[in-house]
């Protein structure tokens, strides 16, 4: 049951990213809700689950965007795995810890995507990428994590997202 609920949450996040959040930009960026959900799920359920849902969410983003199929799937799978490694080591109950993890995960994902895009021959100035996208998106995603981690954690421990 929890897998179906999480898949529906990812679908809702994709829908929000492609519709309403186009109009909720701060510093030129909109939050990456799929990444935030993958970080939440990975920290609670571990690296295998994080990598799987990161891949699935990233693949859905790739199909929706139509650009560079596999770019989001690979980057979100890697970050889901890496964040999931902290599953037993981090204080998962703290939404402040998760905001910091979300910030770091966003920076890592965006640097990874930047390097992959450079490998495709697309040139973006490093300063522009860092100050214009990576850091503002990290701060925005961390803010979203502060707002939504507690309800997610409550649901993952006592509600519909609880693993059997």
Protein Blocks (a to p, Z undefined) as FASTA:
>chain_A
ZZmmmmmmmmmmmmmmmmmmmmmcgehiacdfklmmmmmmmmmnojklmmmmmmmmmmmm
mmmnopaghjlmmmmmmmmmmmmmmmmmpcfkbmklmmmmmmmmmmmmmmmmmmmmmmno
pacdfklmmmmmmmmmmmmmmmmmmmmmmmmmmmmmmmmmlcZZ
